Amino acid sequence: MGLLQYAKAGNLKNFINKLNELAKKENTGSFSLFAKFLYCFLKTGGGYSDFLNYELYKRNSKELSEYVTIKHQDWFYEIVSPSAYKKFFTVKPDFLRNFSKYINRDFFTDGSLEELDGFLKRNPEFMIKPYDGLGGQGVAKMTGEEAVSAEKLYEKLKKENMFVEGYVKQNSEINRLCSASVNTIRVMTFSYGGKSQILYAAMRIGNGINHCDNFHQGGMGCSLDIETGKLIGKAVDKDLNCFEVHPVSKVKFDGFQIPNWDKAKEMVLEAALVNDKIHVVGWDVAITEDGATFIEGNRRPGFDLVQVLSQRGRKDIMRTCLNVINENEGTKYKI
């Protein structure tokens, strides 16, 4: 997409307002910042949100070249997670069925009204979700009382192409961190030739108000040590606010031990081998009292959470995957 096309497609006015605010904060000129944005756009293909979220105005040329933008993601994921096999993951009820070994909660998709009524009786609280969605959009927690009746909920699900699933009861220690939402761990895996590995892991924590922990829905993220299962440093939200402790529970992030982390790792490494056509997956893992379970799997996980928490570009993650493919398939992919 060319610069003029992008300016028309994006919210340029809103971006200019944010640049003006940033200029005051950084004690610099708005024109200077916009010039840096143009340079970043031409060099990396990054847009308005990339420039602000990754603080690209602070990066030198070498650092900029390491950032993953949408342009790079589309190319990379067509290699490691081809669109031809997307339904296995992107249609959420299909995901629940395909990975039922690791999921023990109840759900209702396209059954009868009587079956939905049975679901509501078994699940006094539950999650309502779109069949296919990104960034936590459309996801909400509900109770049977809020649904009013099985008939009304049934009409809503059919009309809006949604489904319901039982609410996950998270581990008591994770609940101590934030009880308003199910707080999940985003684990990115790579699998090839019957072997799998964890590329990156981070904890996603709700803000204590919303029922969703997603980075794009008011939640925050904190880096996770893959070996120990302990949180590292401060949590950061989408607006780059940093938190040493949770704003509501006051639990400290750095050093917080994730329960059952070894079981969670074993689960994701095994599940990564279920579909040998999809090599990279971003798993959303909930920790339960006796182990772990999947909320969902993303065959094209974004790099925003990864790069914000890493405070650097993460093309190295892509290279790890492409090097294995190149070695085994004789290809010469470069990023």
Residue, then its C-alpha position, 0 to 999 in steps of 0.5 A: m500500500g502506498l503512502l497516500q493510500y495508507a493515509k486515506a485508509g488510516n485515521l490521519k487526523n487522530f495520528i496527528n493529534k497523538l503526534n502533537e501530544l507526543a511532541k510535547k512529552e518528548n520536547t521536540g517538534s511535531f514536524s520532526l516526528f512526522a518526518k521520522f514516521l515517513y522514514c519508518f513507513l518507507k523503511t519498514g512498512g510500519g503504520y501509525s500504531d507501529f510508530l507509536n506502540y514500538e516507539l520507533y521515533k527512538r530507534n536508529s536505522k539498524e534497530l528499525s530494520e529488526y521490527v516486524t510489521i504487517k507487511h512482514q507478517d503476511w509474507f511470513y505466515e503464508i509460509v509457516s501457517p498457510s491460509a489453505y488450512k486456516k479453518f482448523f484454527t480460526v473457526k473457534p468451535d472447530f478449534l475446540r473440537n480439534f483440540s478436545k484432548y486439552i479442553n474439558r469445558d462445555f460449549f454450544t454452537d449450532g444445536s437445538l434450543e433444548e441443547l442450549d437450555g441444557f447448557l445454561k442449566r449446567n453453566p450459570e456463567f459462561m463466555i459468549k464469542p464470535y465464531d471467527g474474531l481477532g483481538g478479543q473483539g466481541v468476547a464477553k462474560m455472561t450469566g444465565e440471568e443476563a441471557v434472560s432466556a434460552e430463546k432470546l440467547y438462541e436468536k442472538l447466537k444465530k443472528e450474530n454468528m456466535f457461540v457460548e462456552g463454559y467459563v474457565k475456572q482459573n488457578s487460585e494463584i492466578n485468580r489472586l493476580c486478577s480475579a475479574s478475568v481469565n488471565t492467559i499465557r500467550v505461548m508461541t510455538f514452532s513445529y516441524g518434522g515431528k519436533s516442536q519448540i517454544l519461541y516466546a511466552a508472555m502473561r496477559i493480565g486483565n486490568g481488573i475491570n474488563h472481563c477480557d485479558n487481551f492486550h487490545q481490550g484494556g489488558m496488560g502483558c508481562s514477559l515470562d521466563i520460559e525455563t522457570g515460569k516466572l514473570i519478568g519485570k513490569a507489566v505494560d498495557k497498549d498505551l505503554n503504561c508500566f505497572e510494577v504491581h497490578p493496579v487493583s490486586k496490588v500483586k507484584f509482577d516481577g518474580f510471580q511464579i506461574p503454577n503448573w508451568d511444566k504441565a502447560k509447556e508439555m501441553v503446548l509442545e504436544a498440541a503443536l504437533v497436531n496439525d503438521k501444516i501449521h508450523v507456528v501457533g500462538w496458544d492462549v493458555a489458562i492455568t487451572e488448579d490441576g494443570a492447564t487448558f487452551i482458550e484458543g489457538n492463533r495460527r497467525p499470532g501478532f508480534d505487537l505484544v512480543q515486540v512491546l515487551s521485548q522493547r526491540g524488533r523480533k525478526d529473530i523469531m522469524r529467522t529461527c523458523l525460516n532457517v529450519i525450513n530452508e535447511n529441510e526444504g532447500t528454500k532460501y527464505k530471508i527476512 
